[in-house]
Amino acid sequence: MILVGALELVSPGNKDRFESRRAFAAKCASYLQSGIGLLVVDIVTERQANMHDELVELMGLNGDYRFPLASLLYAVSYRPFRPKANDDRIEVRSAALEVSRELPTMSLALRNGPTVKIELEATYTRARQRSQL
């Protein structure tokens, strides 16, 4: 089986300690460095860490990549691409989320392939039901 895209739902445990935040960011960075598209959804209200900014810091990206929205709840899609040899880039698209509002539809770039739309509301509902949250 070959991984072509990843959807990560941030949990409270991902945000509770520096080591946990760094491990989450490292996992996300490994996806992107392998050319795998990534979608991160942060709906954790009881912890204030911004996992996107943790990833930006870990990867040594410039300030242009910092989270542009004031919201602590968000979804971010990442599309790694290489326009020229030795020119790795990441396209980042973000959406602010609000408690009691429907989650948006976001794009997930597949490795060496198309971009697919992910209906986050339906995906989150299924994940919550499976984990019995």
Residue frames as a rotation matrix with the C-alpha (Angstrom) as fourth column:
MET 1
0.583 0.813 0.000 0.00
0.813 -0.583 0.000 0.00
0.000 0.000 -1.000 0.00
ILE 2
-0.562 -0.742 0.367 1.28
0.757 -0.639 -0.132 3.45
0.333 0.204 0.921 -0.96
LEU 3
0.053 0.527 -0.848 0.27
0.753 -0.579 -0.312 6.54
-0.656 -0.622 -0.427 1.01
VAL 4
-0.372 -0.138 0.918 -0.82
0.850 -0.449 0.277 9.32
0.374 0.883 0.284 -1.36
GLY 5
-0.198 0.341 0.919 -2.59
-0.211 -0.931 0.299 11.74
0.957 -0.134 0.256 1.01
ALA 6
-0.616 -0.050 -0.786 -3.12
0.701 0.422 -0.575 12.23
0.361 -0.905 -0.225 4.73
LEU 7
0.195 0.704 0.683 -5.88
-0.128 -0.672 0.730 13.74
0.972 -0.229 -0.041 6.86
GLU 8
-0.651 -0.474 -0.593 -4.82
0.554 0.238 -0.798 14.55
0.520 -0.848 0.108 10.42
LEU 9
0.525 0.784 0.331 -7.39
0.142 -0.465 0.874 15.46
0.839 -0.412 -0.356 13.08
VAL 10
-0.517 -0.741 0.429 -5.58
-0.277 -0.330 -0.903 17.24
0.810 -0.585 -0.034 15.90
SER 11
0.362 0.583 -0.728 -6.32
0.561 0.487 0.669 15.79
0.745 -0.650 -0.150 19.34
PRO 12
0.918 -0.036 0.395 -5.91
-0.316 -0.668 0.673 17.42
0.240 -0.743 -0.625 22.77
GLY 13
0.723 -0.670 0.166 -2.94
0.330 0.547 0.769 15.09
-0.606 -0.501 0.617 23.34
ASN 14
0.314 -0.610 0.727 -1.18
0.901 -0.051 -0.431 16.48
0.300 0.790 0.534 20.26
LYS 15
0.278 -0.087 0.957 -1.23
0.133 -0.983 -0.128 19.93
0.951 0.162 -0.262 21.87
ASP 16
0.933 0.313 -0.178 -0.58
0.207 -0.061 0.976 19.27
0.295 -0.948 -0.122 25.56
ARG 17
0.547 -0.812 -0.204 3.24
0.211 -0.102 0.972 19.27
-0.810 -0.575 0.116 25.77
PHE 18
0.243 -0.566 -0.788 6.11
-0.817 -0.557 0.149 20.58
-0.523 0.607 -0.598 23.65
GLU 19
-0.732 -0.588 0.344 7.22
-0.360 0.763 0.538 17.02
-0.579 0.270 -0.770 22.86
SER 20
-0.150 0.779 0.609 3.73
0.572 0.571 -0.589 16.08
-0.806 0.260 -0.531 21.66
ARG 21
0.725 0.390 -0.568 3.44
-0.145 -0.720 -0.679 19.17
-0.674 0.574 -0.465 19.48
ARG 22
-0.088 -0.859 -0.504 6.89
-0.868 -0.183 0.462 18.55
-0.489 0.478 -0.730 18.01
ALA 23
-0.701 -0.123 0.702 6.10
0.067 0.969 0.237 14.88
-0.710 0.213 -0.671 17.28
PHE 24
0.356 0.898 0.257 2.89
0.504 0.047 -0.862 15.87
-0.787 0.437 -0.436 15.49
ALA 25
0.651 -0.172 -0.740 4.74
-0.536 -0.794 -0.287 18.52
-0.538 0.583 -0.609 13.47
ALA 26
-0.464 -0.886 0.024 7.49
-0.653 0.360 0.667 16.02
-0.599 0.294 -0.745 12.58
LYS 27
-0.351 0.429 0.832 4.93
0.482 0.845 -0.232 13.51
-0.803 0.320 -0.503 11.31
CYS 28
0.727 0.670 -0.152 3.31
0.261 -0.473 -0.841 16.22
-0.636 0.572 -0.519 9.16
ALA 29
0.314 -0.705 -0.636 6.69
-0.773 -0.579 0.260 17.41
-0.552 0.410 -0.726 7.87
SER 30
-0.615 -0.564 0.552 7.59
-0.186 0.783 0.593 13.86
-0.766 0.262 -0.587 6.83
TYR 31
0.247 0.769 0.590 4.42
0.632 0.333 -0.699 13.65
-0.734 0.546 -0.404 4.73
LEU 32
0.879 0.160 -0.450 5.22
-0.140 -0.815 -0.562 16.90
-0.456 0.557 -0.694 2.97
GLN 33
-0.009 -0.971 -0.240 8.89
-0.792 -0.140 0.594 16.06
-0.610 0.195 -0.768 2.43
SER 34
-0.609 -0.132 0.782 7.74
0.199 0.929 0.312 12.82
-0.768 0.346 -0.540 0.78
GLY 35
-0.957 0.234 -0.173 5.46
-0.258 -0.406 0.877 14.74
0.135 0.883 0.449 -1.59
ILE 36
-0.541 0.794 -0.277 2.29
0.792 0.592 0.149 13.61
0.282 -0.139 -0.949 0.18
GLY 37
-0.352 0.533 0.769 -0.59
-0.155 -0.844 0.514 16.08
0.923 0.062 0.379 0.36
LEU 38
-0.750 0.023 -0.661 -1.82
0.638 0.290 -0.714 16.84
0.175 -0.957 -0.232 3.87
LEU 39
-0.018 0.770 0.638 -4.97
-0.101 -0.636 0.765 18.22
0.995 -0.051 0.089 5.45
VAL 40
-0.813 -0.257 -0.523 -4.84
0.498 0.158 -0.852 19.18
0.302 -0.953 -0.001 9.15
VAL 41
0.112 0.898 0.425 -8.03
0.060 -0.433 0.900 19.95
0.992 -0.076 -0.102 11.07
ASP 42
-0.861 -0.414 -0.294 -7.75
0.346 -0.054 -0.936 21.50
0.372 -0.909 0.190 14.53
ILE 43
0.073 0.952 0.297 -11.02
-0.046 -0.294 0.955 21.54
0.996 -0.084 0.023 16.48
VAL 44
-0.114 -0.216 -0.970 -9.43
0.902 0.387 -0.192 21.35
0.417 -0.896 0.151 19.94
THR 45
0.455 0.420 0.785 -10.85
0.134 -0.904 0.405 24.12
0.880 -0.079 -0.468 22.11
GLU 46
0.988 0.040 -0.150 -9.20
0.152 -0.058 0.987 23.41
0.031 -0.998 -0.063 25.46
ARG 47
0.146 -0.982 -0.120 -5.58
0.679 0.011 0.734 23.87
-0.720 -0.189 0.668 24.33
GLN 48
0.731 0.235 -0.640 -4.28
-0.068 -0.909 -0.411 27.00
-0.679 0.344 -0.649 22.57
ALA 49
-0.316 -0.947 0.060 -1.25
-0.013 0.068 0.998 25.76
-0.949 0.315 -0.034 20.57
ASN 50
0.606 0.421 -0.675 -1.27
-0.656 -0.216 -0.723 26.35
-0.450 0.881 0.146 16.82
MET 51
0.379 -0.444 0.812 -0.08
0.251 0.894 0.371 23.14
-0.890 0.063 0.451 15.15
HIS 52
0.853 -0.082 0.516 0.35
0.500 -0.160 -0.851 24.84
0.153 0.984 -0.095 11.78
ASP 53
0.731 -0.601 0.322 2.86
-0.582 -0.796 -0.165 27.30
0.355 -0.066 -0.932 13.25
GLU 54
0.442 -0.569 0.693 4.64
-0.421 0.550 0.721 24.39
-0.792 -0.611 0.004 14.98
LEU 55
0.581 -0.164 0.797 5.04
0.643 0.693 -0.326 22.77
-0.499 0.702 0.508 11.56
VAL 56
0.888 -0.240 0.392 6.26
0.118 -0.706 -0.699 26.02
0.444 0.667 -0.598 9.96
GLU 57
0.608 -0.676 0.416 8.85
-0.784 -0.432 0.446 26.44
-0.122 -0.598 -0.792 12.71
LEU 58
0.421 -0.431 0.798 10.05
-0.055 0.866 0.497 22.83
-0.905 -0.253 0.341 12.52
MET 59
0.584 -0.138 0.800 10.46
0.772 0.398 -0.495 23.01
-0.250 0.907 0.339 8.73
GLY 60
-0.341 -0.788 -0.512 12.32
0.579 -0.605 0.546 26.33
-0.740 -0.111 0.663 8.95
LEU 61
-0.033 0.426 0.904 9.86
0.956 -0.252 0.153 28.08
0.293 0.869 -0.399 6.63
ASN 62
-0.887 -0.348 0.304 9.77
0.284 -0.929 -0.235 31.86
0.364 -0.122 0.923 6.49
GLY 63
-0.813 0.521 -0.259 7.18
0.055 -0.374 -0.926 34.04
-0.580 -0.767 0.275 8.21
ASP 64
-0.591 0.606 -0.532 4.99
-0.797 -0.339 0.500 34.14
0.122 0.719 0.684 5.09
TYR 65
-0.497 0.363 -0.788 3.87
-0.021 0.903 0.429 30.62
0.868 0.230 -0.441 5.99
ARG 66
-0.989 0.143 -0.048 2.69
0.050 0.012 -0.999 31.54
-0.142 -0.990 -0.019 9.52
PHE 67
-0.380 0.921 0.085 -1.00
0.918 0.387 -0.087 31.09
-0.113 0.045 -0.993 10.18
PRO 68
-0.836 -0.016 0.549 -2.82
0.259 -0.893 0.368 34.07
0.485 0.450 0.750 8.63
LEU 69
0.070 0.983 0.168 -6.07
0.098 -0.175 0.980 33.81
0.993 -0.052 -0.108 10.60
ALA 70
-0.415 -0.167 0.894 -6.85
-0.773 -0.454 -0.443 34.94
0.481 -0.875 0.059 14.13
SER 71
0.622 0.783 0.021 -8.94
-0.698 0.542 0.468 31.83
0.355 -0.306 0.884 14.79
LEU 72
-0.328 -0.698 0.636 -7.54
-0.881 0.469 0.061 29.10
-0.341 -0.540 -0.769 17.05
LEU 73
0.052 0.418 0.907 -9.76
0.115 0.900 -0.421 26.55
-0.992 0.126 -0.001 15.31
TYR 74
0.130 -0.143 -0.981 -8.87
-0.872 -0.487 -0.045 25.92
-0.472 0.861 -0.188 11.70
ALA 75
0.675 -0.084 0.733 -8.29
0.373 0.896 -0.240 23.58
-0.637 0.435 0.636 8.79
VAL 76
0.208 -0.685 -0.698 -5.19
-0.753 -0.567 0.333 23.81
-0.624 0.457 -0.634 6.62
SER 77
0.896 -0.005 0.443 -4.44
0.263 0.810 -0.524 21.96
-0.356 0.587 0.727 3.40
TYR 78
0.118 -0.947 -0.298 -0.88
-0.526 -0.314 0.791 21.55
-0.843 0.064 -0.535 2.15
ARG 79
0.968 0.103 0.228 0.10
0.137 0.543 -0.829 20.71
-0.209 0.833 0.511 -1.41
PRO 80
0.098 -0.988 -0.115 3.80
-0.098 -0.125 0.987 20.02
-0.990 -0.085 -0.109 -1.85
PHE 81
0.924 0.163 0.346 5.06
0.314 0.195 -0.929 20.54
-0.219 0.967 0.129 -5.39
ARG 82
-0.078 -0.990 -0.114 8.24
0.373 -0.135 0.918 21.03
-0.924 0.029 0.380 -7.37
PRO 83
0.813 0.431 -0.392 7.95
-0.147 -0.499 -0.854 23.53
-0.564 0.752 -0.342 -10.25
LYS 84
0.546 -0.731 -0.409 11.63
-0.609 -0.012 -0.793 22.99
0.575 0.682 -0.452 -11.16
ALA 85
0.381 -0.509 -0.772 14.36
0.515 0.810 -0.280 20.58
0.767 -0.291 0.571 -10.10
ASN 86
-0.474 -0.610 -0.635 15.56
0.834 -0.078 -0.547 21.32
0.284 -0.788 0.545 -6.54
ASP 87
-0.837 0.291 0.464 12.76
-0.321 -0.947 0.015 23.87
0.444 -0.136 0.886 -6.01
ASP 88
-0.541 0.639 -0.547 10.47
0.758 0.652 0.012 22.34
0.365 -0.408 -0.837 -3.38
ARG 89
-0.800 0.377 0.468 7.43
-0.434 -0.901 -0.017 24.40
0.415 -0.217 0.884 -2.49
ILE 90
-0.699 0.661 -0.272 4.26
0.704 0.570 -0.424 24.06
-0.125 -0.488 -0.864 -0.44
GLU 91
-0.558 0.659 0.504 0.93
-0.163 -0.682 0.713 25.60
0.813 0.316 0.488 -1.31
VAL 92
-0.866 0.248 -0.435 -1.05
0.490 0.243 -0.837 26.32
-0.102 -0.938 -0.332 1.86
ARG 93
-0.415 0.813 0.408 -4.79
-0.166 -0.508 0.845 27.04
0.894 0.283 0.346 2.08
SER 94
-0.940 0.036 -0.339 -6.50
0.338 0.231 -0.912 27.70
0.045 -0.972 -0.229 5.39
ALA 95
-0.130 0.942 0.308 -10.01
0.039 -0.305 0.951 28.17
0.991 0.136 0.003 6.72
ALA 96
-0.812 -0.033 0.582 -11.11
-0.553 -0.273 -0.787 29.43
0.185 -0.961 0.204 10.12
LEU 97
-0.410 0.691 -0.595 -13.53
0.437 0.722 0.537 27.19
0.800 -0.040 -0.598 12.00
GLU 98
-0.546 0.315 0.776 -16.14
-0.718 -0.653 -0.241 28.16
0.431 -0.689 0.583 14.57
VAL 99
-0.953 0.276 0.126 -17.83
0.120 0.723 -0.680 26.14
-0.279 -0.633 -0.722 17.29
SER 100
-0.162 0.981 0.105 -21.40
0.256 0.145 -0.956 25.19
-0.953 -0.128 -0.274 16.31
ARG 101
0.276 0.197 -0.941 -20.74
-0.821 -0.461 -0.337 26.00
-0.500 0.865 0.035 12.64
GLU 102
0.944 0.090 0.318 -20.57
0.081 0.871 -0.484 23.40
-0.321 0.483 0.815 9.90
LEU 103
-0.001 -0.999 0.050 -17.06
0.097 0.050 0.994 22.37
-0.995 0.005 0.097 8.91
PRO 104
0.300 0.111 -0.947 -16.01
-0.794 -0.521 -0.313 23.41
-0.528 0.846 -0.068 5.39
THR 105
0.905 -0.157 0.395 -15.05
0.355 0.792 -0.496 21.37
-0.235 0.590 0.773 2.37
MET 106
0.383 -0.866 -0.320 -11.27
-0.593 -0.497 0.634 21.45
-0.708 -0.053 -0.704 1.83
SER 107
0.730 -0.237 -0.641 -8.89
-0.537 0.381 -0.753 20.18
0.423 0.894 0.150 -0.83
LEU 108
0.478 -0.654 0.587 -6.46
-0.263 0.531 0.806 17.31
-0.838 -0.539 0.082 -0.33
ALA 109
0.366 -0.453 -0.813 -3.68
-0.924 -0.072 -0.375 17.01
0.112 0.889 -0.445 -2.89
LEU 110
0.907 -0.074 0.414 -2.78
0.000 0.984 0.178 13.43
-0.420 -0.161 0.893 -3.71
ARG 111
-0.004 -0.999 -0.040 0.86
-0.241 -0.038 0.970 12.53
-0.970 0.014 -0.241 -4.33
ASN 112
-0.892 -0.449 -0.055 1.63
-0.115 0.108 0.988 12.79
-0.437 0.887 -0.148 -8.06
GLY 113
-0.580 0.749 0.320 -2.05
0.809 0.481 0.338 13.06
0.099 0.455 -0.885 -8.73
PRO 114
-0.136 0.643 0.754 -5.17
0.320 -0.691 0.648 15.18
0.938 0.329 -0.112 -8.58
THR 115
-0.951 0.040 0.307 -6.64
-0.291 -0.454 -0.842 17.20
0.105 -0.890 0.443 -5.75
VAL 116
-0.405 0.851 -0.334 -9.79
0.579 0.521 0.627 15.81
0.708 0.061 -0.704 -4.15
LYS 117
-0.235 0.448 0.863 -12.44
-0.599 -0.765 0.234 17.61
0.765 -0.462 0.448 -2.13
ILE 118
-0.717 0.011 -0.697 -12.90
0.508 0.693 -0.512 16.44
0.477 -0.721 -0.502 1.47
GLU 119
0.181 0.846 0.501 -16.22
-0.148 -0.481 0.864 17.19
0.972 -0.230 0.038 3.13
LEU 120
-0.750 -0.649 0.124 -14.95
-0.192 0.034 -0.981 17.82
0.633 -0.760 -0.150 6.65
GLU 121
-0.229 0.731 0.642 -18.37
-0.973 -0.182 -0.140 17.87
0.015 -0.657 0.754 8.30
ALA 122
0.753 0.534 -0.385 -19.18
-0.565 0.824 0.040 14.34
0.338 0.187 0.922 7.09
THR 123
0.069 -0.825 -0.560 -15.63
0.026 0.563 -0.826 13.11
0.997 0.042 0.060 7.74
TYR 124
-0.731 -0.334 0.595 -15.62
-0.515 -0.301 -0.802 14.48
0.447 -0.893 0.048 11.30
THR 125
0.186 0.892 0.412 -19.06
-0.982 0.162 0.093 13.02
0.016 -0.422 0.906 12.02
ARG 126
0.724 0.045 -0.689 -17.93
-0.229 0.957 -0.178 9.56
0.651 0.287 0.703 10.90
ALA 127
-0.318 -0.926 -0.203 -14.68
0.027 0.205 -0.978 9.76
0.948 -0.317 -0.041 12.91
ARG 128
-0.561 0.186 0.807 -16.56
-0.795 -0.391 -0.463 10.90
0.229 -0.901 0.367 16.03
GLN 129
0.546 0.838 0.027 -19.05
-0.826 0.532 0.184 8.06
0.139 -0.123 0.983 15.68
ARG 130
0.493 -0.435 -0.754 -16.30
-0.008 0.864 -0.504 5.46
0.870 0.255 0.422 15.23
SER 131
-0.596 -0.800 -0.067 -14.37
0.107 0.003 -0.994 6.67
0.796 -0.600 0.084 18.27
GLN 132
0.137 0.810 -0.570 -17.58
0.814 0.236 0.531 7.08
0.565 -0.537 -0.626 20.30
LEU 133
-0.884 -0.454 -0.110 -16.77
0.447 -0.751 -0.486 10.68
0.138 -0.479 0.867 21.26
